[in-house]
Amino acid sequence: MTEFAVFAAIASLGMLVQSTVGFAGSLVAIPLFALFMSPREAVPAYCFTMLAVNLFLVCEGRRHVEWRSVRSLLIGGLPGVPIGAFALKHLPVHIIGAAISVITLIFGILFLSRVRVRFPVHPLTEPGIGLLSGMLGGSISESGPPVVVYALSREWPKDTFRSSLLAYFLCLAATAAVSYTSLGMVKSHLLLLSAAGLLPALAAGHLGVWLKDRINERNFRLAVLITVIAVGVIGLVKYLR
């Protein structure tokens, strides 16, 4: 029972962040999950919960999606997901856990420092970013950082930024769910975990939609990123000691 409650609480926190700012849900949730359970269980279970909540969020913000860029990112992102899922199944757990912590730390610090990366204007830029994002998403459920860095460089309006990322993440989550199932990684226990987190996560997602226009987004992102960095440090200590 404790495991189900912990999963539901962390999934809800991740979805609250995701629905409010459009990203960083997995950056918050996955390192926290890794402190309490194996990434091989946490990543697929969270994927199914995230799939349902992201569907709701995309329907809510569909008018603002930059579909051309989303489609181009998916050209690389969709084939990247099963590659990452294969790595999740076969790599040692301590390597996966350490990778989660390191990537969380790197991108948490990058976002906190507000570094802007300029990308070349080239037909392969978006598919290339999508491929990296898809592999990270399939392996450690952290597909966001590469596409967030790219979206920031495009200087999209806030609603376009949030809605486009959510639409992209929805497509990756659907592909990841199929990949994990095909690889035999989805057991009944994981589905029960995901189901336990579904209603609380949906409620948190709905709360995030309500909050997004009522809070100081800059301060909220700052608090999220400081939390992300702290959790990344704790996870790194756990998996490297």
C-alpha positions in Angstrom: 0.0 0.0 0.0 2.9 2.4 0.8 4.4 1.8 -2.6 1.1 2.7 -4.3 0.7 5.9 -2.2 4.3 7.0 -2.9 3.8 6.4 -6.6 0.6 8.3 -6.7 2.1 11.2 -4.8 5.2 11.5 -7.0 3.2 11.0 -10.2 0.8 13.8 -9.1 3.7 16.1 -8.4 5.2 15.5 -11.8 1.9 16.1 -13.6 1.3 19.3 -11.6 4.6 20.6 -12.8 4.0 19.3 -16.4 0.6 20.9 -16.7 1.6 24.2 -15.3 4.7 25.0 -17.3 4.6 22.3 -20.1 7.8 20.5 -19.1 9.9 19.2 -16.2 7.3 16.7 -15.0 9.7 13.8 -15.6 12.7 15.8 -14.4 10.9 16.0 -11.0 9.2 12.6 -10.9 11.7 10.1 -12.3 14.7 11.0 -10.0 12.2 10.8 -7.0 10.9 7.4 -8.2 14.5 6.2 -8.5 15.0 6.8 -4.8 12.2 4.4 -3.9 11.9 1.8 -6.7 13.8 0.4 -9.7 13.8 2.6 -12.8 12.7 -0.5 -14.8 9.5 -0.4 -12.9 9.1 3.4 -12.4 9.6 4.5 -16.0 7.0 2.2 -17.7 4.5 2.7 -14.9 4.8 6.5 -15.0 4.6 6.3 -18.8 1.1 4.9 -18.7 -0.1 7.5 -16.2 1.6 10.3 -18.1 -0.1 9.1 -21.4 -3.6 9.5 -20.0 -2.9 12.9 -18.3 -1.1 14.3 -21.4 -4.0 13.4 -23.6 -6.2 15.6 -21.4 -3.7 18.4 -21.4 -3.2 18.3 -25.2 -7.0 18.5 -25.7 -7.1 21.5 -23.4 -4.4 23.4 -25.3 -4.6 22.0 -28.9 -5.3 25.4 -30.5 -1.8 26.6 -29.6 0.2 23.6 -30.9 3.0 24.4 -33.5 2.2 21.2 -35.4 4.9 21.7 -38.1 7.7 21.6 -35.6 6.0 18.8 -33.6 5.8 16.6 -36.7 9.4 17.3 -37.6 10.7 16.5 -34.1 8.7 13.3 -34.2 10.5 12.1 -37.3 13.5 11.5 -35.1 11.7 11.1 -31.8 9.4 8.2 -32.6 12.2 5.8 -33.7 14.4 7.0 -30.8 11.9 5.7 -28.2 12.3 1.9 -28.8 16.1 2.3 -28.9 15.9 3.9 -25.4 13.4 1.3 -24.2 15.8 -1.5 -25.3 18.5 0.2 -23.2 16.2 0.5 -20.2 15.5 -3.3 -20.3 19.1 -4.4 -20.8 21.4 -1.9 -19.0 22.3 -2.5 -15.4 20.0 -0.7 -13.0 22.8 1.3 -11.3 23.9 2.7 -14.6 20.3 3.7 -15.5 19.9 5.3 -12.1 23.2 7.2 -12.3 22.3 8.4 -15.9 18.9 9.7 -14.6 20.7 11.7 -11.9 23.5 13.1 -14.1 21.1 14.2 -16.9 18.7 15.7 -14.4 21.5 17.7 -12.8 23.0 18.9 -16.2 19.7 20.1 -17.6 18.4 21.4 -14.3 21.5 23.7 -14.0 21.3 24.5 -17.7 17.7 25.7 -17.4 18.3 27.5 -14.1 21.2 29.5 -15.7 18.8 30.4 -18.6 21.4 29.4 -21.2 20.1 29.9 -24.7 21.5 27.5 -27.4 21.4 28.5 -31.0 20.6 25.8 -33.5 21.5 25.8 -37.2 18.6 26.3 -39.7 18.7 22.9 -41.4 16.2 20.2 -42.3 17.9 17.7 -40.1 18.0 19.9 -37.0 14.6 19.1 -35.6 14.7 15.3 -36.4 18.1 15.1 -34.8 16.9 16.8 -31.7 13.9 14.5 -31.7 16.1 11.4 -32.0 18.1 12.3 -28.9 14.9 13.2 -27.1 13.2 10.0 -28.0 16.2 7.8 -26.8 16.2 9.7 -23.5 12.4 9.3 -23.2 12.4 5.6 -23.9 15.3 4.9 -21.5 14.7 7.2 -18.6 11.5 9.1 -19.4 13.3 12.4 -19.7 12.6 13.3 -23.3 12.0 16.9 -22.4 15.5 18.6 -22.0 16.6 18.5 -25.7 13.3 19.8 -27.1 12.9 22.3 -24.3 16.3 23.8 -25.1 15.3 23.9 -28.8 11.9 25.4 -28.0 13.5 28.1 -25.9 15.8 29.0 -28.8 12.7 29.5 -31.0 11.3 32.0 -28.5 7.7 30.6 -28.9 4.9 32.4 -27.0 4.2 30.8 -23.6 1.0 29.0 -24.8 2.6 27.7 -28.0 5.7 26.5 -26.0 3.6 24.6 -23.4 1.0 23.1 -25.8 3.6 22.1 -28.5 5.8 20.3 -25.9 2.8 18.5 -24.4 1.6 17.3 -27.9 5.1 16.0 -28.6 5.4 14.3 -25.2 2.0 12.6 -25.8 3.1 11.0 -29.0 6.4 9.8 -27.4 4.5 8.4 -24.4 2.2 6.4 -26.7 5.2 5.0 -28.6 7.0 4.2 -25.3 3.9 2.3 -24.0 3.9 0.2 -27.1 7.7 -0.3 -26.9 7.6 -1.4 -23.2 4.8 -3.8 -23.9 6.5 -5.3 -26.9 9.7 -5.9 -24.9 7.7 -7.7 -22.1 8.4 -5.0 -19.5 4.8 -4.3 -18.6 3.6 -6.6 -15.7 0.3 -6.5 -13.9 2.0 -4.9 -10.9 3.1 -2.0 -13.0 -0.4 -1.5 -14.4 -1.8 -1.4 -10.9 0.8 1.2 -9.9 -0.1 3.3 -12.9 -3.8 2.9 -12.2 -3.3 4.0 -8.6 -1.6 7.2 -9.8 -4.1 8.0 -12.5 -6.9 9.8 -10.7 -4.6 11.8 -8.4 -2.4 12.7 -11.4 -5.4 13.8 -13.5 -6.5 16.0 -10.6 -3.0 17.5 -10.3 -3.0 18.1 -14.1 -6.4 19.9 -13.8 -5.0 22.0 -11.0 -2.0 22.9 -13.1 -4.2 24.1 -15.9 -6.0 26.3 -13.4 -2.7 27.6 -11.9 -0.8 28.3 -15.1 -2.5 31.7 -15.6 -2.7 32.6 -11.9 0.8 32.2 -10.6 4.2 33.9 -11.3 5.5 31.4 -13.8 9.1 32.6 -13.4 9.1 31.9 -9.6 7.4 28.6 -10.1 10.0 27.4 -12.6 12.7 28.6 -10.3 11.3 26.5 -7.4 10.9 23.5 -9.8 14.4 23.7 -11.1 16.0 24.0 -7.6 14.0 20.9 -6.6 15.2 19.1 -9.7 18.8 19.8 -8.9 18.5 18.8 -5.3 16.8 15.5 -6.2 19.5 14.9 -8.9 22.2 15.3 -6.3 20.5 12.9 -3.9 20.1 10.3 -6.6 23.7 10.6 -7.8 24.9 10.0 -4.2 22.6 7.0 -4.0 23.7 5.3 -7.2 27.5 6.1 -7.0 28.2 5.2 -3.4 
